[in-house]
Amino acid sequence: MPVVLVAEELSPAGLEVLSGDFEIRHVDGADRSALLPALADVDAVLIRSATKIDAEALAAAPRLKVVARAGIGLDNVDVPAATNRGVMVVNAPQSNIVSAAEHAIALLLSVARRVPAAHGALIGGEWKRSKYVGVELTEKTAGVVGLGRIGVLVAQRLAAFGMDIVAYDPYVSVARASQLGVRLVDLDELLAVSDVITIHLPKTPETLGLIGAEQLARVKPGVIIVNAARGGLVDETALADAVSSGRVGGAGLDVYVKEPTTSSPLFGLENVVVTPHLGASTQEAQDKAGLAVARSVRLALSGEFVPDAVNVQAGGVVAEDVRPGLPLAEKLGQLFSGLAGGVAAAITVEVRGEIAVHDVSVLQLAVLKGVFTDIVEEQVTYVNAPLIAKERGVEVGLETSEESPDYRNLVTVRGALPDGTAVSVSGTLVGSRQVEKITAIDGFEVDLRPENHLAFFRYEDRPGIVGAVGALLGEAHINIANAQVSRLSAGGEALMSLSLDDAVAPDILTEIAKIIGASYARAVSISTD
């Protein structure tokens, strides 16, 4: 009978899912001296946030097949080390979306009606009603930054207050926003018209510091700003200055650039409400998380495909010939989104070659996971990737063929943007080591590894362009690891593909594009773990 070690408190419903078919043991996961010997003969371990599963813990568990985190974050799990040992890592990515949305609303109402300050004054012996005059939400404008699943839930709740909802999200179609009763605007307009701004974005290089001093100087005077998404999306020092000056009327924060923390320039300011990352801290969210990971453990120990696996190389019932293509498909999805620069109206995944004799639908899921990984707030998994596509109005198709003239196997991601622009990327695995290669981009043949930092320029083929781009990147202290130029004909349109040691800042990218007369310039970051 497989052994499941429960290292932290799990909901009774979660334990019930595992009862009967598994031997369940308990240990205090925070006690390292107790945890390590307890791992010696277990097949699965269930944890929350207090138990650290690192390389040492994995080495102490030779039979371990799955680590299940009853929550969203995985900061306490060494995922690469687990993957190298063939240990599946699962979590519960959708367990807290309602709790997170409701907490954002709680922060907003607390700031708008000055509840914490009034509470503190009253229990301190003061009855000063006029000092704590608040504002109504009805007939005001709410700006939602990020229309992922949490952002949508927040928008729906704010609409119930009678608010006019605008949103900024370059990866949501106008049609989808209209279905939600939301008007899409650019970030500058959102800052200018919103009485309330609530942020629901993932933390990426592009979103870090999205709301800084420059943006706060353009907000509507008296605006209330709420960040219950990720620390660092709002510059805390700049926000503190804007609150102190009166430009921002109040703020509610649940997340911080450094956590845990007991110090921030925002702490102690009038009409700023702060909480210690409580977005997922409800009994319901904890129960959902326990149930989700218990079901994943049951699937994993039964040898079945696990939709919530975060390191897909480690498991699931996927044909052996198909499994090596999962990471490549995900990276092609990330590259597709980066090149598209916006939401696609339709995406088709085309699989050609020998693997087409198998069920390759998992490759479609991997592509979708990559497509949405960097553009939605919540963690994207095989379970929610199709739902995210549906919610954003993206039509998804899968085409297969055993014929592949040029490669043993080939995966292509094709898509059309709402304006009719077509985007396509292709990739394959090469040689006995199954090396990942990008083979084509928008009809241009390339031979490129999917590295962390890539840049692409389309321009009219002429002498001097390669040198100009190299010089400009050199001035910016960005080293080129690999460069190649593809063209359809001499003097025609060309594509320059670069792999770089560092990311290209947007202003540098824009400058290069202007100087070389590029029809488009894209910088794409790809997760290569």
One Martini backbone bead per residue (centre of mass of N, CA, C, O) as a GRO file, in nm:
protein
  529
    1MET     BB    1   0.093   0.038   0.026
    2PRO     BB    2   0.091   0.350  -0.015
    3VAL     BB    3   0.265   0.635   0.117
    4VAL     BB    4   0.132   0.915   0.305
    5LEU     BB    5   0.260   1.231   0.395
    6VAL     BB    6   0.147   1.451   0.653
    7ALA     BB    7   0.301   1.769   0.735
    8GLU     BB    8   0.018   1.912   0.745
    9GLU     BB    9  -0.267   2.049   0.761
   10LEU     BB   10  -0.567   1.880   0.659
   11SER     BB   11  -0.849   1.834   0.534
   12PRO     BB   12  -1.084   1.599   0.582
   13ALA     BB   13  -1.159   1.572   0.281
   14GLY     BB   14  -0.872   1.505   0.186
   15LEU     BB   15  -0.833   1.250   0.357
   16GLU     BB   16  -1.074   1.095   0.237
   17VAL     BB   17  -0.956   1.059  -0.051
   18LEU     BB   18  -0.710   0.865   0.076
   19SER     BB   19  -0.872   0.662   0.198
   20GLY     BB   20  -0.791   0.298   0.193
   21ASP     BB   21  -0.541   0.313  -0.043
   22PHE     BB   22  -0.369   0.452   0.193
   23GLU     BB   23  -0.102   0.528   0.393
   24ILE     BB   24  -0.132   0.740   0.672
   25ARG     BB   25   0.087   0.996   0.777
   26HIS     BB   26   0.242   1.193   1.043
   27VAL     BB   27   0.406   1.524   1.054
   28ASP     BB   28   0.628   1.778   1.145
   29GLY     BB   29   0.753   1.972   0.892
   30ALA     BB   30   0.909   2.195   1.069
   31ASP     BB   31   1.062   1.941   1.177
   32ARG     BB   32   1.348   1.830   1.055
   33SER     BB   33   1.418   1.583   1.244
   34ALA     BB   34   1.138   1.445   1.160
   35LEU     BB   35   1.113   1.455   0.850
   36LEU     BB   36   1.353   1.303   0.721
   37PRO     BB   37   1.295   1.011   0.834
   38ALA     BB   38   0.988   1.006   0.729
   39LEU     BB   39   1.079   0.993   0.408
   40ALA     BB   40   1.212   0.709   0.347
   41ASP     BB   41   0.903   0.542   0.270
   42VAL     BB   42   0.760   0.746   0.075
   43ASP     BB   43   0.536   0.851  -0.201
   44ALA     BB   44   0.405   1.100  -0.044
   45VAL     BB   45   0.375   1.465   0.010
   46LEU     BB   46   0.202   1.692   0.228
   47ILE     BB   47   0.180   2.052   0.205
   48ARG     BB   48   0.251   2.381   0.271
   49SER     BB   49   0.459   2.645   0.401
   50ALA     BB   50   0.648   2.509   0.642
   51THR     BB   51   0.756   2.300   0.440
   52LYS     BB   52   1.077   2.184   0.326
   53ILE     BB   53   1.150   2.085  -0.017
   54ASP     BB   54   1.458   1.983  -0.083
   55ALA     BB   55   1.736   1.819  -0.167
   56GLU     BB   56   1.760   1.681   0.108
   57ALA     BB   57   1.471   1.566   0.123
   58LEU     BB   58   1.482   1.408  -0.145
   59ALA     BB   59   1.726   1.225  -0.060
   60ALA     BB   60   1.543   1.100   0.188
   61ALA     BB   61   1.332   1.002  -0.071
   62PRO     BB   62   1.348   0.734  -0.278
   63ARG     BB   63   1.012   0.686  -0.320
   64LEU     BB   64   0.936   0.949  -0.425
   65LYS     BB   65   0.667   1.091  -0.648
   66VAL     BB   66   0.512   1.325  -0.467
   67VAL     BB   67   0.450   1.678  -0.436
   68ALA     BB   68   0.204   1.848  -0.226
   69ARG     BB   69   0.061   2.173  -0.246
   70ALA     BB   70  -0.174   2.342  -0.036
   71GLY     BB   71  -0.155   2.562  -0.288
   72ILE     BB   72   0.027   2.788  -0.487
   73GLY     BB   73   0.290   2.814  -0.384
   74LEU     BB   74   0.671   2.711  -0.432
   75ASP     BB   75   0.907   2.821  -0.240
   76ASN     BB   76   0.935   2.532  -0.063
   77VAL     BB   77   1.017   2.409  -0.353
   78ASP     BB   78   1.245   2.213  -0.541
   79VAL     BB   79   1.169   2.169  -0.856
   80PRO     BB   80   1.428   2.090  -1.012
   81ALA     BB   81   1.511   1.862  -0.816
   82ALA     BB   82   1.255   1.695  -0.853
   83THR     BB   83   1.277   1.653  -1.158
   84ASN     BB   84   1.556   1.508  -1.155
   85ARG     BB   85   1.410   1.270  -0.965
   86GLY     BB   86   1.106   1.223  -1.071
   87VAL     BB   87   0.929   1.437  -0.911
   88MET     BB   88   0.623   1.537  -0.854
   89VAL     BB   89   0.459   1.863  -0.876
   90VAL     BB   90   0.188   1.996  -0.686
   91ASN     BB   91  -0.106   2.205  -0.687
   92ALA     BB   92  -0.361   2.483  -0.616
   93PRO     BB   93  -0.441   2.725  -0.845
   94GLN     BB   94  -0.782   2.762  -0.776
   95SER     BB   95  -0.841   2.792  -0.458
   96ASN     BB   96  -0.818   3.143  -0.421
   97ILE     BB   97  -0.980   3.338  -0.614
   98VAL     BB   98  -1.214   3.431  -0.432
   99SER     BB   99  -1.053   3.524  -0.186
  100ALA     BB  100  -0.884   3.737  -0.338
  101ALA     BB  101  -1.119   3.909  -0.440
  102GLU     BB  102  -1.247   3.970  -0.160
  103HIS     BB  103  -0.996   4.110  -0.040
  104ALA     BB  104  -0.990   4.349  -0.230
  105ILE     BB  105  -1.266   4.454  -0.142
  106ALA     BB  106  -1.198   4.489   0.157
  107LEU     BB  107  -0.981   4.702   0.118
  108LEU     BB  108  -1.150   4.910  -0.030
  109LEU     BB  109  -1.368   4.955   0.190
  110SER     BB  110  -1.173   5.031   0.418
  111VAL     BB  111  -1.075   5.289   0.276
  112ALA     BB  112  -1.338   5.436   0.190
  113ARG     BB  113  -1.451   5.409   0.517
  114ARG     BB  114  -1.223   5.407   0.738
  115VAL     BB  115  -1.230   5.163   0.940
  116PRO     BB  116  -0.964   5.121   1.102
  117ALA     BB  117  -0.938   5.410   1.214
  118ALA     BB  118  -1.214   5.421   1.356
  119HIS     BB  119  -1.172   5.179   1.536
  120GLY     BB  120  -0.919   5.283   1.686
  121ALA     BB  121  -1.049   5.539   1.801
  122LEU     BB  122  -1.285   5.416   1.960
  123ILE     BB  123  -1.112   5.219   2.146
  124GLY     BB  124  -0.943   5.492   2.235
  125GLY     BB  125  -1.195   5.713   2.311
  126GLU     BB  126  -1.315   5.810   2.027
  127TRP     BB  127  -1.584   6.040   1.897
  128LYS     BB  128  -1.528   6.100   1.539
  129ARG     BB  129  -1.717   6.130   1.272
  130SER     BB  130  -1.593   6.369   1.092
  131LYS     BB  131  -1.301   6.238   1.051
  132TYR     BB  132  -1.452   5.965   0.890
  133VAL     BB  133  -1.502   6.041   0.596
  134GLY     BB  134  -1.617   5.897   0.312
  135VAL     BB  135  -1.677   5.699   0.015
  136GLU     BB  136  -1.847   5.621  -0.261
  137LEU     BB  137  -1.889   5.388  -0.532
  138THR     BB  138  -2.119   5.487  -0.663
  139GLU     BB  139  -2.065   5.618  -0.985
  140LYS     BB  140  -1.792   5.519  -1.020
  141THR     BB  141  -1.455   5.447  -1.129
  142ALA     BB  142  -1.311   5.136  -1.223
  143GLY     BB  143  -0.975   5.008  -1.235
  144VAL     BB  144  -0.868   4.714  -1.405
  145VAL     BB  145  -0.557   4.544  -1.372
  146GLY     BB  146  -0.639   4.272  -1.502
  147LEU     BB  147  -0.838   4.001  -1.673
  148GLY     BB  148  -0.848   3.770  -1.503
  149ARG     BB  149  -1.009   3.575  -1.288
  150ILE     BB  150  -0.982   3.779  -1.057
  151GLY     BB  151  -1.048   4.039  -1.210
  152VAL     BB  152  -1.333   3.951  -1.288
  153LEU     BB  153  -1.447   3.916  -1.003
  154VAL     BB  154  -1.402   4.209  -0.922
  155ALA     BB  155  -1.569   4.345  -1.146
  156GLN     BB  156  -1.840   4.214  -1.068
  157ARG     BB  157  -1.850   4.338  -0.778
  158LEU     BB  158  -1.830   4.638  -0.863
  159ALA     BB  159  -2.084   4.645  -1.039
  160ALA     BB  160  -2.279   4.595  -0.790
  161PHE     BB  161  -2.213   4.905  -0.692
  162GLY     BB  162  -2.237   5.090  -0.960
  163MET     BB  163  -1.990   5.070  -1.141
  164ASP     BB  164  -1.758   5.179  -1.367
  165ILE     BB  165  -1.578   4.970  -1.599
  166VAL     BB  166  -1.232   4.954  -1.643
  167ALA     BB  167  -0.958   4.817  -1.854
  168TYR     BB  168  -0.624   4.664  -1.843
  169ASP     BB  169  -0.551   4.429  -2.123
  170PRO     BB  170  -0.366   4.314  -2.397
  171TYR     BB  171  -0.499   3.993  -2.362
  172VAL     BB  172  -0.786   4.118  -2.427
  173SER     BB  173  -1.068   4.128  -2.583
  174VAL     BB  174  -1.324   4.330  -2.669
  175ALA     BB  175  -1.543   4.112  -2.667
  176ARG     BB  176  -1.491   4.001  -2.385
  177ALA     BB  177  -1.530   4.268  -2.232
  178SER     BB  178  -1.822   4.314  -2.322
  179GLN     BB  179  -1.940   4.062  -2.183
  180LEU     BB  180  -1.847   4.195  -1.893
  181GLY     BB  181  -1.892   4.514  -1.896
  182VAL     BB  182  -1.614   4.620  -2.022
  183ARG     BB  183  -1.378   4.880  -2.077
  184LEU     BB  184  -1.121   4.917  -2.288
  185VAL     BB  185  -0.795   5.048  -2.203
  186ASP     BB  186  -0.539   5.225  -2.147
  187LEU     BB  187  -0.335   5.307  -1.892
  188ASP     BB  188  -0.361   5.616  -1.906
  189GLU     BB  189  -0.671   5.627  -1.896
  190LEU     BB  190  -0.712   5.476  -1.636
  191LEU     BB  191  -0.561   5.677  -1.456
  192ALA     BB  192  -0.743   5.933  -1.530
  193VAL     BB  193  -1.056   5.800  -1.460
  194SER     BB  194  -1.003   5.667  -1.186
  195ASP     BB  195  -1.117   5.617  -0.849
  196VAL     BB  196  -1.030   5.312  -0.885
  197ILE     BB  197  -0.746   5.085  -0.831
  198THR     BB  198  -0.701   4.742  -0.938
  199ILE     BB  199  -0.465   4.471  -0.907
  200HIS     BB  200  -0.424   4.173  -1.159
  201LEU     BB  201  -0.111   4.054  -1.186
  202PRO     BB  202   0.164   3.930  -1.279
  203LYS     BB  203   0.506   3.866  -1.208
  204THR     BB  204   0.710   4.049  -1.425
  205PRO     BB  205   0.929   4.236  -1.598
  206GLU     BB  206   0.685   4.410  -1.717
  207THR     BB  207   0.520   4.458  -1.424
  208LEU     BB  208   0.743   4.569  -1.277
  209GLY     BB  209   0.665   4.884  -1.182
  210LEU     BB  210   0.405   4.985  -1.335
  211ILE     BB  211   0.348   5.160  -1.068
  212GLY     BB  212   0.480   5.472  -1.050
  213ALA     BB  213   0.559   5.796  -1.033
  214GLU     BB  214   0.463   5.865  -1.320
  215GLN     BB  215   0.176   5.740  -1.293
  216LEU     BB  216   0.088   5.888  -1.025
  217ALA     BB  217   0.093   6.177  -1.165
  218ARG     BB  218  -0.180   6.083  -1.354
  219VAL     BB  219  -0.386   6.059  -1.154
  220LYS     BB  220  -0.667   6.088  -0.999
  221PRO     BB  221  -0.758   6.272  -0.761
  222GLY     BB  222  -0.815   6.051  -0.482
  223VAL     BB  223  -0.736   5.783  -0.538
  224ILE     BB  224  -0.774   5.433  -0.509
  225ILE     BB  225  -0.531   5.176  -0.417
  226VAL     BB  226  -0.504   4.822  -0.507
  227ASN     BB  227  -0.286   4.545  -0.380
  228ALA     BB  228  -0.351   4.172  -0.417
  229ALA     BB  229  -0.122   4.027  -0.588
  230ARG     BB  230   0.188   4.164  -0.622
  231GLY     BB  231   0.483   4.246  -0.536
  232GLY     BB  232   0.603   4.545  -0.719
  233LEU     BB  233   0.381   4.670  -0.907
  234VAL     BB  234   0.408   4.880  -0.680
  235ASP     BB  235   0.561   5.157  -0.574
  236GLU     BB  236   0.590   5.217  -0.245
  237THR     BB  237   0.731   5.493  -0.229
  238ALA     BB  238   0.557   5.641  -0.438
  239LEU     BB  239   0.289   5.587  -0.294
  240ALA     BB  240   0.358   5.729  -0.028
  241ASP     BB  241   0.399   6.008  -0.157
  242ALA     BB  242   0.110   6.030  -0.282
  243VAL     BB  243  -0.039   6.015  -0.013
  244SER     BB  244   0.104   6.249   0.139
  245SER     BB  245   0.020   6.468  -0.090
  246GLY     BB  246  -0.293   6.369  -0.194
  247ARG     BB  247  -0.315   6.236  -0.474
  248VAL     BB  248  -0.372   5.990  -0.296
  249GLY     BB  249  -0.639   5.889  -0.091
  250GLY     BB  250  -0.566   5.569  -0.093
  251ALA     BB  251  -0.464   5.235   0.043
  252GLY     BB  252  -0.438   4.874  -0.043
  253LEU     BB  253  -0.238   4.606   0.109
  254ASP     BB  254  -0.106   4.249   0.072
  255VAL     BB  255   0.164   4.320  -0.083
  256TYR     BB  256   0.530   4.284  -0.123
  257VAL     BB  257   0.852   4.306  -0.229
  258LYS     BB  258   0.897   4.198   0.074
  259GLU     BB  259   0.879   3.863   0.215
  260PRO     BB  260   0.857   3.921   0.503
  261THR     BB  261   0.714   4.222   0.668
  262THR     BB  262   0.748   4.531   0.903
  263SER     BB  263   0.840   4.734   0.660
  264SER     BB  264   0.708   5.050   0.533
  265PRO     BB  265   0.630   5.357   0.395
  266LEU     BB  266   0.310   5.290   0.444
  267PHE     BB  267   0.330   5.264   0.730
  268GLY     BB  268   0.111   5.484   0.915
  269LEU     BB  269  -0.064   5.599   0.712
  270GLU     BB  270  -0.316   5.772   0.616
  271ASN     BB  271  -0.535   5.566   0.464
  272VAL     BB  272  -0.376   5.284   0.512
  273VAL     BB  273  -0.418   4.941   0.424
  274VAL     BB  274  -0.280   4.647   0.585
  275THR     BB  275  -0.172   4.308   0.498
  276PRO     BB  276  -0.030   3.966   0.544
  277HIS     BB  277  -0.104   3.794   0.300
  278LEU     BB  278  -0.455   3.707   0.291
  279GLY     BB  279  -0.594   3.609   0.023
  280ALA     BB  280  -0.595   3.275   0.112
  281SER     BB  281  -0.725   3.326   0.417
  282THR     BB  282  -0.947   3.073   0.408
  283GLN     BB  283  -1.127   2.801   0.468
  284GLU     BB  284  -1.215   2.743   0.179
  285ALA     BB  285  -0.937   2.753   0.042
  286GLN     BB  286  -0.810   2.528   0.212
  287ASP     BB  287  -1.010   2.307   0.132
  288LYS     BB  288  -0.963   2.316  -0.174
  289ALA     BB  289  -0.661   2.251  -0.160
  290GLY     BB  290  -0.683   1.972  -0.022
  291LEU     BB  291  -0.855   1.836  -0.240
  292ALA     BB  292  -0.678   1.882  -0.489
  293VAL     BB  293  -0.414   1.734  -0.390
  294ALA     BB  294  -0.539   1.463  -0.325
  295ARG     BB  295  -0.628   1.399  -0.616
  296SER     BB  296  -0.343   1.418  -0.739
  297VAL     BB  297  -0.215   1.191  -0.576
  298ARG     BB  298  -0.399   0.968  -0.675
  299LEU     BB  299  -0.318   0.992  -0.971
  300ALA     BB  300  -0.012   0.959  -0.945
  301LEU     BB  301  -0.021   0.672  -0.790
  302SER     BB  302  -0.187   0.557  -1.057
  303GLY     BB  303  -0.044   0.671  -1.332
  304GLU     BB  304  -0.174   0.939  -1.403
  305PHE     BB  305  -0.272   1.223  -1.527
  306VAL     BB  306  -0.168   1.554  -1.406
  307PRO     BB  307  -0.286   1.868  -1.439
  308ASP     BB  308  -0.124   2.010  -1.171
  309ALA     BB  309   0.146   1.983  -1.286
  310VAL     BB  310   0.453   2.177  -1.288
  311ASN     BB  311   0.640   1.914  -1.381
  312VAL     BB  312   0.568   1.742  -1.662
  313GLN     BB  313   0.819   1.545  -1.694
  314ALA     BB  314   0.733   1.348  -1.434
  315GLY     BB  315   0.431   1.279  -1.558
  316GLY     BB  316   0.188   1.088  -1.671
  317VAL     BB  317  -0.025   0.966  -1.928
  318VAL     BB  318   0.221   0.968  -2.167
  319ALA     BB  319   0.369   0.919  -2.433
  320GLU     BB  320   0.701   0.871  -2.473
  321ASP     BB  321   0.717   1.037  -2.750
  322VAL     BB  322   0.567   1.301  -2.630
  323ARG     BB  323   0.691   1.410  -2.363
  324PRO     BB  324   0.949   1.575  -2.472
  325GLY     BB  325   0.746   1.805  -2.607
  326LEU     BB  326   0.630   1.978  -2.376
  327PRO     BB  327   0.839   2.207  -2.328
  328LEU     BB  328   0.839   2.308  -2.618
  329ALA     BB  329   0.539   2.384  -2.641
  330GLU     BB  330   0.546   2.596  -2.418
  331LYS     BB  331   0.760   2.780  -2.552
  332LEU     BB  332   0.598   2.837  -2.808
  333GLY     BB  333   0.374   2.984  -2.657
  334GLN     BB  334   0.547   3.213  -2.545
  335LEU     BB  335   0.651   3.312  -2.819
  336PHE     BB  336   0.383   3.377  -2.945
  337SER     BB  337   0.298   3.600  -2.745
  338GLY     BB  338   0.546   3.782  -2.787
  339LEU     BB  339   0.495   3.829  -3.096
  340ALA     BB  340   0.197   3.927  -3.087
  341GLY     BB  341   0.128   4.140  -2.840
  342GLY     BB  342  -0.150   3.977  -2.805
  343VAL     BB  343  -0.454   3.866  -2.853
  344ALA     BB  344  -0.592   3.591  -2.989
  345ALA     BB  345  -0.856   3.468  -3.176
  346ALA     BB  346  -0.665   3.223  -3.280
  347ILE     BB  347  -0.552   2.875  -3.223
  348THR     BB  348  -0.315   2.647  -3.375
  349VAL     BB  349  -0.215   2.309  -3.338
  350GLU     BB  350   0.056   2.149  -3.510
  351VAL     BB  351   0.113   1.795  -3.568
  352ARG     BB  352   0.405   1.631  -3.695
  353GLY     BB  353   0.458   1.292  -3.746
  354GLU     BB  354   0.513   1.019  -3.548
  355ILE     BB  355   0.344   1.132  -3.295
  356ALA     BB  356   0.055   1.140  -3.443
  357VAL     BB  357  -0.036   0.844  -3.348
  358HIS     BB  358  -0.093   0.986  -3.097
  359ASP     BB  359  -0.196   1.149  -2.820
  360VAL     BB  360  -0.155   1.522  -2.853
  361SER     BB  361  -0.329   1.709  -2.663
  362VAL     BB  362  -0.108   1.788  -2.454
  363LEU     BB  363   0.035   1.991  -2.646
  364GLN     BB  364  -0.190   2.195  -2.650
  365LEU     BB  365  -0.180   2.254  -2.347
  366ALA     BB  366   0.114   2.348  -2.340
  367VAL     BB  367   0.077   2.588  -2.524
  368LEU     BB  368  -0.137   2.736  -2.352
  369LYS     BB  369   0.037   2.764  -2.105
  370GLY     BB  370   0.244   2.946  -2.249
  371VAL     BB  371   0.062   3.173  -2.357
  372PHE     BB  372  -0.046   3.253  -2.039
  373THR     BB  373   0.181   3.274  -1.823
  374ASP     BB  374   0.260   3.608  -1.869
  375ILE     BB  375  -0.072   3.727  -1.881
  376VAL     BB  376  -0.157   3.613  -1.600
  377GLU     BB  377  -0.200   3.591  -1.264
  378GLU     BB  378  -0.246   3.309  -1.259
  379GLN     BB  379  -0.175   2.995  -1.258
  380VAL     BB  380  -0.088   2.782  -1.520
  381THR     BB  381  -0.261   2.495  -1.638
  382TYR     BB  382  -0.409   2.219  -1.773
  383VAL     BB  383  -0.685   2.300  -1.656
  384ASN     BB  384  -0.700   2.637  -1.712
  385ALA     BB  385  -0.614   2.702  -2.004
  386PRO     BB  386  -0.886   2.654  -2.158
  387LEU     BB  387  -1.047   2.855  -1.983
  388ILE     BB  388  -0.887   3.106  -2.052
  389ALA     BB  389  -0.940   3.097  -2.352
  390LYS     BB  390  -1.247   3.115  -2.332
  391GLU     BB  391  -1.265   3.382  -2.165
  392ARG     BB  392  -1.090   3.532  -2.415
  393GLY     BB  393  -1.199   3.426  -2.701
  394VAL     BB  394  -1.026   3.168  -2.785
  395GLU     BB  395  -0.968   2.977  -3.051
  396VAL     BB  396  -0.911   2.616  -3.052
  397GLY     BB  397  -0.678   2.397  -3.227
  398LEU     BB  398  -0.618   2.060  -3.376
  399GLU     BB  399  -0.350   1.927  -3.580
  400THR     BB  400  -0.276   1.623  -3.772
  401SER     BB  401   0.028   1.452  -3.907
  402GLU     BB  402   0.245   1.202  -4.039
  403GLU     BB  403   0.350   1.425  -4.219
  404SER     BB  404   0.717   1.519  -4.250
  405PRO     BB  405   0.947   1.634  -4.463
  406ASP     BB  406   1.185   1.776  -4.258
  407TYR     BB  407   1.080   1.625  -3.992
  408ARG     BB  408   1.011   1.397  -3.766
  409ASN     BB  409   0.909   1.641  -3.585
  410LEU     BB  410   0.633   1.894  -3.559
  411VAL     BB  411   0.560   2.212  -3.403
  412THR     BB  412   0.278   2.434  -3.455
  413VAL     BB  413   0.194   2.783  -3.407
  414ARG     BB  414  -0.116   2.933  -3.489
  415GLY     BB  415  -0.234   3.278  -3.552
  416ALA     BB  416  -0.497   3.529  -3.503
  417LEU     BB  417  -0.563   3.844  -3.501
  418PRO     BB  418  -0.815   4.069  -3.499
  419ASP     BB  419  -0.667   4.222  -3.761
  420GLY     BB  420  -0.535   3.947  -3.922
  421THR     BB  421  -0.279   3.881  -3.808
  422ALA     BB  422  -0.015   3.657  -3.854
  423VAL     BB  423   0.113   3.384  -3.645
  424SER     BB  424   0.424   3.181  -3.632
  425VAL     BB  425   0.555   2.873  -3.479
  426SER     BB  426   0.839   2.644  -3.480
  427GLY     BB  427   0.929   2.302  -3.360
  428THR     BB  428   1.197   2.080  -3.239
  429LEU     BB  429   1.369   1.768  -3.200
  430VAL     BB  430   1.724   1.695  -3.175
  431GLY     BB  431   1.838   1.407  -3.157
  432SER     BB  432   1.930   1.208  -2.887
  433ARG     BB  433   1.900   1.476  -2.689
  434GLN     BB  434   1.656   1.653  -2.759
  435VAL     BB  435   1.692   1.928  -2.895
  436GLU     BB  436   1.580   2.245  -2.892
  437LYS     BB  437   1.404   2.395  -3.180
  438ILE     BB  438   1.369   2.669  -3.380
  439THR     BB  439   1.246   2.674  -3.730
  440ALA     BB  440   1.003   2.899  -3.733
  441ILE     BB  441   0.899   3.245  -3.835
  442ASP     BB  442   0.669   3.363  -4.025
  443GLY     BB  443   0.825   3.182  -4.266
  444PHE     BB  444   1.100   3.186  -4.132
  445GLU     BB  445   1.398   3.038  -4.129
  446VAL     BB  446   1.534   2.871  -3.839
  447ASP     BB  447   1.814   2.820  -3.580
  448LEU     BB  448   1.688   2.806  -3.249
  449ARG     BB  449   1.716   2.849  -2.926
  450PRO     BB  450   1.511   2.861  -2.632
  451GLU     BB  451   1.590   3.116  -2.468
  452ASN     BB  452   1.545   3.351  -2.232
  453HIS     BB  453   1.661   3.578  -2.444
  454LEU     BB  454   1.482   3.746  -2.701
  455ALA     BB  455   1.510   3.886  -3.042
  456PHE     BB  456   1.309   4.070  -3.296
  457PHE     BB  457   1.351   4.172  -3.650
  458ARG     BB  458   1.171   4.353  -3.900
  459TYR     BB  459   1.304   4.417  -4.235
  460GLU     BB  460   1.481   4.563  -4.482
  461ASP     BB  461   1.705   4.437  -4.684
  462ARG     BB  462   2.041   4.552  -4.589
  463PRO     BB  463   2.315   4.699  -4.534
  464GLY     BB  464   2.425   4.728  -4.175
  465ILE     BB  465   2.219   4.610  -3.966
  466VAL     BB  466   2.379   4.419  -3.786
  467GLY     BB  467   2.582   4.632  -3.686
  468ALA     BB  468   2.378   4.829  -3.562
  469VAL     BB  469   2.256   4.639  -3.354
  470GLY     BB  470   2.519   4.561  -3.211
  471ALA     BB  471   2.597   4.849  -3.121
  472LEU     BB  472   2.345   4.917  -2.953
  473LEU     BB  473   2.373   4.679  -2.757
  474GLY     BB  474   2.657   4.751  -2.661
  475GLU     BB  475   2.580   5.027  -2.535
  476ALA     BB  476   2.377   4.850  -2.335
  477HIS     BB  477   2.530   4.589  -2.234
  478ILE     BB  478   2.442   4.363  -2.455
  479ASN     BB  479   2.483   4.033  -2.516
  480ILE     BB  480   2.546   3.826  -2.792
  481ALA     BB  481   2.502   3.481  -2.840
  482ASN     BB  482   2.301   3.492  -3.101
  483ALA     BB  483   2.289   3.522  -3.469
  484GLN     BB  484   2.030   3.572  -3.728
  485VAL     BB  485   1.939   3.572  -4.083
  486SER     BB  486   1.627   3.598  -4.255
  487ARG     BB  487   1.510   3.545  -4.600
  488LEU     BB  488   1.315   3.546  -4.889
  489SER     BB  489   1.487   3.787  -5.026
  490ALA     BB  490   1.680   3.992  -5.182
  491GLY     BB  491   1.571   4.297  -5.044
  492GLY     BB  492   1.370   4.199  -4.860
  493GLU     BB  493   1.234   4.057  -4.612
  494ALA     BB  494   1.356   4.040  -4.272
  495LEU     BB  495   1.496   3.828  -4.002
  496MET     BB  496   1.607   3.894  -3.675
  497SER     BB  497   1.778   3.667  -3.451
  498LEU     BB  498   1.818   3.678  -3.088
  499SER     BB  499   2.042   3.583  -2.835
  500LEU     BB  500   2.063   3.679  -2.488
  501ASP     BB  501   2.189   3.762  -2.168
  502ASP     BB  502   1.973   3.993  -2.174
  503ALA     BB  503   1.733   4.204  -2.144
  504VAL     BB  504   1.534   4.426  -2.329
  505ALA     BB  505   1.452   4.730  -2.319
  506PRO     BB  506   1.198   4.909  -2.451
  507ASP     BB  507   1.365   5.166  -2.536
  508ILE     BB  508   1.581   5.011  -2.697
  509LEU     BB  509   1.395   4.867  -2.894
  510THR     BB  510   1.275   5.126  -3.016
  511GLU     BB  511   1.540   5.249  -3.116
  512ILE     BB  512   1.621   5.025  -3.310
  513ALA     BB  513   1.368   5.024  -3.486
  514LYS     BB  514   1.402   5.316  -3.584
  515ILE     BB  515   1.688   5.298  -3.714
  516ILE     BB  516   1.612   5.029  -3.905
  517GLY     BB  517   1.306   5.018  -3.987
  518ALA     BB  518   1.110   4.843  -3.832
  519SER     BB  519   0.804   4.679  -3.837
  520TYR     BB  520   0.921   4.500  -3.596
  521ALA     BB  521   0.970   4.457  -3.230
  522ARG     BB  522   1.089   4.185  -3.018
  523ALA     BB  523   1.075   4.081  -2.673
  524VAL     BB  524   1.157   3.757  -2.527
  525SER     BB  525   1.061   3.556  -2.252
  526ILE     BB  526   1.186   3.234  -2.142
  527SER     BB  527   1.124   2.948  -1.982
  528THR     BB  528   1.404   2.704  -1.896
  529ASP     BB  529   1.336   2.491  -1.654
   0.00000   0.00000   0.00000
